[in-house]
Amino acid sequence: MAIIELRDVSKLYGFGDATTVALDEVTLSIDEGEFVAVMGPSGCGKSTLMNMIGLLDRPTHGQFMLNDRPVERLRPARRAKIRRDTIGFVFQFFNLLPRLTVLENVALPLTYKGIAGRRRMKQALNMLEQVGLGGREFFYPRHLSGGQAQCVAIARALINDPKIIIADEPTGNLDSASSRLVMEMLSEIHKTGNTILFVTHNPELTRYATRVVYMHDGAVVQDEQTRLGEIADTARKVMYTIPVTTEEDDLAGVSSLMKALPSKDKERSQPKSTKKKPAKSKARRPRSKKA
Amino acid sequence: MSMMVRGNVRMALSSVRGSKWRSILTMTGVIVGIVAVVTVVGIGEGVKRQVSQQLSNFGNDLITVRPGKPAREMNISSASNTDAIFGMGSTVGLANNDVDIIQKSGEAKSVAPLGLVPGEVQVNDKVFVNTPVIATSPDLPAVLSHKVEFGDFWDDRNDDGNTYAAVIGKNVAANLFEENVPLGRTFNFRGQAFVVRGVLSDFANVPFSPTASFDNAIFIPYRTAASLTNNNASLYAILVKPVDAKDVEDGVAGITQHLRDAHGGQQDFAVLGPHETADSGNGVVKLLTTWIIAVAVIALIIGGVGIMNIMLLTVTERMHEIGVRKAIGATSRQILTQFITEAAVLSVLGGVVGIALSLIVDGLLYVYSDLKPVISWQAITIATGVSLATGIIFGTIPAVKAARKDPIEALRHE
């Protein structure tokens, strides 16, 4: 059964001729227990999609069912409660509150749930031990390395035992060792049955995913199931297509992934120095496969 | 909920610690306001206590006759009816006649008029401008239950306005004559030589009360004063002890009746029992309190605006934090509570500092002045409540701003 179901969800910003389409009629269905990697160039709407699914944003058009219940029209207070109880956020820049200790940071969602102080701290301590930071509960975020900070952020995301974890480039600010640590941790969480969505630019990390969704210009352009431990096909193409970007492309802000992907915009994906890959699926056919 | 508040308070304290100077400067307005309120209320309370203390020293049967309408018919605004330049509307003084009327009415056991006689005092060619000369009668010590320490009052019985004798206050002895018992010494006043017949013992010092100056005053016979000034010196009060100390009300009524008959039915005077006297004495304190509380309110408003200003700044600075909190499940209401609590903590801290400072100020006043301020629990409670209210009222707008912020926009804020 799909835990997340988006039907023709669009998000527009601005008015009149300054309108920007952040999401363009995205239809996506994610089942419970999936580990979804979302890839795509900067500005393709990945983060907007994450915010939408995480109930931080509302769709301009379309329907969004979370746990089979429509949530796009809920009041802000109700959305906050769903966020608190069923969704855990992990951010690129950790977003720990600098004035709170590690322990207080982890316990914060419990505070908003109204759980008493001692129980809250006990639970948070327990969670910190699970992410391997048992001895550092009274450190402040500034005393932690990037990897440790992200582990604390994951502990905070997990404290309310949410069904869905949303990680927007969780490794974007980490070195490769810390990235691996963080991904292994998410992988462990996935094994306990959580649904995880994460955004990444690193094709290597699709190894951890069971499904990879590619986005371009606000639409899902490719959606493939992968086996755990293997790099997704499309992502692999990007990896081994060398040179990745030319200087011209770089100036124009075109990423290698954009070229590897089939595009709505045919002339833009015209190959220059890279081999043209035939599109696996037609552009703008974003309907997901049922697992 | 209560632990939410506790968590908020802890957060707020840590953010106050995080920006000490800013917090202290923000609190200044509230501190000033609270110091003003607590100190003034303390002083007012102290004066009230001193006045009633003194009145009970005078005895609970003291009746005061004053010129002008009864105090309860007067109010502050009536001052605006007075012509400041030509003095229209200013009250007519009581006359020596009135003293005689009261003496002959049979209502009074003893009668002492009080009238300020204009002029300067000369001792051995030295002029003393700041020594008030008060016209009175030998009944004064009896009326005030006070003692003449040395010597005695002049004999009143055959007074025809030619008795040039005086009784002086304690300080006058020291300052003008430079000795403790200057009996028999003379001074010049309005061209006449007066002989000092007695020295009064110390008066308790009560601020805003007429007796404050009695230690510095010279008392002369009122008939003499009248003849010296061609009957132009008016009396500002007549103090009366009624025949029956148990029934002061009766005495008040009797004196009122006699005086009104003599004044052609006009009630251009007031006869006050001891409690009314205390009330009208407190009037000055009340007026002062009103003004200073007005100043305190202005200070509190300025303090509140200062808090609002800083909270608006804080909210902008911590926009990202607000975004994070919302992302992990804080509702708008919880964000609202957090920032209102923070403003309230700031202003209550200001209130606490203000209360502490006013305790110090009151202590200094107690030691170094005649004011004996009384700090009451009520004043402290009110001060705390007022500062809490200031924080909540002025913290609401910034908190609403924080709570309404869209989580994504807030998260994007750095």
Chai-1 contact restraints between the chains, C-beta under 6 A:
chainA,res_idxA,chainB,res_idxB,connection_type,confidence,min_distance_angstrom,max_distance_angstrom,comment,restraint_id
A,N51,B,I408,contact,1.0,0.0,6.0,A-B,restraint_1
A,L56,B,P407,contact,1.0,0.0,6.0,A-B,restraint_2
A,L56,B,I408,contact,1.0,0.0,6.0,A-B,restraint_3
A,D57,B,I408,contact,1.0,0.0,6.0,A-B,restraint_4
A,P76,B,S332,contact,1.0,0.0,6.0,A-B,restraint_5
A,A77,B,T331,contact,1.0,0.0,6.0,A-B,restraint_6
A,A80,B,G329,contact,1.0,0.0,6.0,A-B,restraint_7
A,A80,B,T331,contact,1.0,0.0,6.0,A-B,restraint_8
A,R83,B,G329,contact,1.0,0.0,6.0,A-B,restraint_9
A,R84,B,G329,contact,1.0,0.0,6.0,A-B,restraint_10
A,F89,B,A327,contact,1.0,0.0,6.0,A-B,restraint_11
A,N95,B,V324,contact,1.0,0.0,6.0,A-B,restraint_12
A,L97,B,E321,contact,1.0,0.0,6.0,A-B,restraint_13
A,R99,B,S14,contact,1.0,0.0,6.0,A-B,restraint_14
A,P109,B,I328,contact,1.0,0.0,6.0,A-B,restraint_15
A,P109,B,G329,contact,1.0,0.0,6.0,A-B,restraint_16
A,T111,B,G7,contact,1.0,0.0,6.0,A-B,restraint_17
A,Y112,B,G329,contact,1.0,0.0,6.0,A-B,restraint_18
A,Y112,B,A330,contact,1.0,0.0,6.0,A-B,restraint_19
A,Y112,B,Q334,contact,1.0,0.0,6.0,A-B,restraint_20
A,G117,B,M3,contact,1.0,0.0,6.0,A-B,restraint_21
